[in-house]
Amino acid sequence: MDWLNAIVQGTLLGGLYALFAAGLSLIFGVMRLVNIAHGDLIVLAAYLGLTTTVALGVHPLLALIVVVPAMAAIGYALQRGILNQTLGDDLLPPLLVTFGISVILQNALLEVYTADPQKMNAGALETASFDLGGLTLGWLPVLTMLVAIAVIAGLQWVFYRTPLGRAFRATSDNQDIAQLMGLNKAHVFGLAMALALAVTAIAGLFLGIRTSFDPSIGGGRLIFGFEAVIIGGLGNLWGTLAGGVILGVAQTIGAKIDPGWQLLAGHIVFLLILAVRPNGLFPRVAA
Amino acid sequence: MNLNDYSVTRTTREARIAALIGVVVMAALIAAPWWAGRADMRLLSELFLYLALASLWNLMAGYAGLVSVGQQAFVGLGGYMLFALTMFAGLHPIVAIGLSGVIAAAVSIPVAALLFRLRGAYFAIGTWVMAEVFRLVFAQISALGGGSGSSLPVDIVKSLAASRSGREALSYWLALAAAAGVVAAVYLFLRSRKGLALTAIRDNELAAGSLGIDILRAKFLVYVVTAAMTAMVGGLIFLQKLRISPDAAFSVNDWTAFVIFIVVIGGIGTIEGPIIGTLIFFALRETLADLGTTYLLVLGAVAIVVMLKAPKGVWGFIRNRFDLQLFPLGFRVRFPEKRKGD
């Protein structure tokens, strides 16, 4: 039963990791950009959520109304202001520029909020739980998982059922031809980053309700998201959810064996999958 | 016009002057224990070790196109190997540092085999995951102090030299030798046949491949050699610090972020770039260090602006402006005198 419990809790934890990963997966899919600052943007969203809840005295989930549009706006501005200039055949500029943004964000957060760990107070939601077949499930992890499923379903719908998604796919396939067809690729990329950071906002809020956070944890969140993307297979959003779940289960089982092994177990499973299936478990396109 | 009027040379007058200045500066630096204060020598040692790390990262990212944000894996591995080999195997610290290079090369082979499955930017994050794995593994080894780390025992420190000033001079010379050795090794490597292949890969990977260069093999070689040398520099770093902990040994900020800033600001893909970058980095640090985190904000912003506006860095700007090359790598055709004017 203990083991079953670990697996179920790990699965729910995977919902959070899928939320970390979805934004990363989206921008890579549309513009082949790997954003090293992604983890720090998640932490930024958590801090914006904290400020909103403290300033307005609202529940953290209500803060989403403020934080999601704010992060989307930041994403659009970041893409059009800086990141669009780095895109091209050369890998180095986007990597190094997002790395610089990561360092700037981390230290700016340190300056404003200090290094003290913070946490958002979500009241009864943090501890509320229900019984299911002998297992006790927290409402918060269940809600996180449901939101992760809804977010990924929503992204799938945007991608394959809306004009915006068509623009994303067209630009992803061939930027120049998309441009000839009347799409402004700078604008399309801006919208993609806005959408990615809107998802990041949700991820940051749930992170901040679930655990305490400080400005230095961004790198770790980036790594979890990245592992979920690679395990699931590039370009497959539902695969990313599966990747998050596999990572979450690996971590909770690792923690069950020895608390010091939690993170290590996750990384080892990732490396094993990389060794056996370098394209991930569910790649959308054959390599 | 006679073909014999043309000549192909590698070295230039500027390069010869630079070499001469280099020799003088080296002589002055070697003599530093007789003219510099204790604090200056510590600062210079740190500068040399950063120069070594930056030159190595530059070889990987600037020439082999392997952008790693996980070189702290090998810095930390080298540091821990120094502690483990001296404490448990009773080796002399300098022997331990040499051996840690061999161990790091052996470790880096399976690591590279795994990480090379990731392409481009994902390779970068993969290297970071690997560094995290190293950090978590060393945090589990209780003989080395686990998560809180350990200090180098006094008798091992004393085995370097009996007197304090003797130890300080020795560790300073080791740092200087590391920097000079790495820069010289990179220079000689790039002048060799393999180095030529690497430069071709830097300029155009597709073209290099079509000319018969085994790109994967060249990159693999660079990764392994860089890992070994980075680990030896890591051993020297922690020989200076005398204390190691997983967070300090595998710090992404200290051993990767700063190194990347140095190379980007100085000029990526050149030998001179990391040297200029290290000097700028330390000048900035010594003047802005009091500002705390603001200093890192400035550094990050400078690196972004350089990357966007002058992607070849400070040295790239100088080279284009004055046609300088202090470390003669490329060949140039010298035209006959009389044709110079037309």
HADDOCK unambig.tbl for C-alpha pairs under 7 A between the chains (distance, minus, plus):
assign (segid A and resid 34 and name CA) (segid B and resid 121 and name CA) 6.04 0.50 0.50
assign (segid A and resid 86 and name CA) (segid B and resid 308 and name CA) 6.97 0.50 0.50
assign (segid A and resid 91 and name CA) (segid B and resid 120 and name CA) 6.70 0.50 0.50
assign (segid A and resid 91 and name CA) (segid B and resid 121 and name CA) 6.78 0.50 0.50
assign (segid A and resid 93 and name CA) (segid B and resid 307 and name CA) 6.30 0.50 0.50
assign (segid A and resid 95 and name CA) (segid B and resid 121 and name CA) 6.81 0.50 0.50
assign (segid A and resid 97 and name CA) (segid B and resid 304 and name CA) 5.22 0.50 0.50
assign (segid A and resid 97 and name CA) (segid B and resid 307 and name CA) 6.87 0.50 0.50
assign (segid A and resid 100 and name CA) (segid B and resid 300 and name CA) 4.71 0.50 0.50
assign (segid A and resid 100 and name CA) (segid B and resid 301 and name CA) 6.83 0.50 0.50
assign (segid A and resid 100 and name CA) (segid B and resid 303 and name CA) 6.57 0.50 0.50
assign (segid A and resid 100 and name CA) (segid B and resid 304 and name CA) 5.97 0.50 0.50
assign (segid A and resid 101 and name CA) (segid B and resid 300 and name CA) 6.83 0.50 0.50
assign (segid A and resid 103 and name CA) (segid B and resid 300 and name CA) 6.12 0.50 0.50
assign (segid A and resid 104 and name CA) (segid B and resid 296 and name CA) 6.98 0.50 0.50
assign (segid A and resid 104 and name CA) (segid B and resid 297 and name CA) 4.90 0.50 0.50
assign (segid A and resid 104 and name CA) (segid B and resid 300 and name CA) 5.65 0.50 0.50
assign (segid A and resid 107 and name CA) (segid B and resid 293 and name CA) 5.65 0.50 0.50
assign (segid A and resid 107 and name CA) (segid B and resid 296 and name CA) 6.80 0.50 0.50
assign (segid A and resid 107 and name CA) (segid B and resid 297 and name CA) 6.29 0.50 0.50
assign (segid A and resid 111 and name CA) (segid B and resid 293 and name CA) 6.75 0.50 0.50
assign (segid A and resid 223 and name CA) (segid B and resid 129 and name CA) 6.61 0.50 0.50
assign (segid A and resid 264 and name CA) (segid B and resid 133 and name CA) 6.20 0.50 0.50
assign (segid A and resid 264 and name CA) (segid B and resid 136 and name CA) 6.31 0.50 0.50
assign (segid A and resid 267 and name CA) (segid B and resid 133 and name CA) 6.70 0.50 0.50
assign (segid A and resid 275 and name CA) (segid B and resid 114 and name CA) 6.08 0.50 0.50
assign (segid A and resid 278 and name CA) (segid B and resid 117 and name CA) 6.19 0.50 0.50
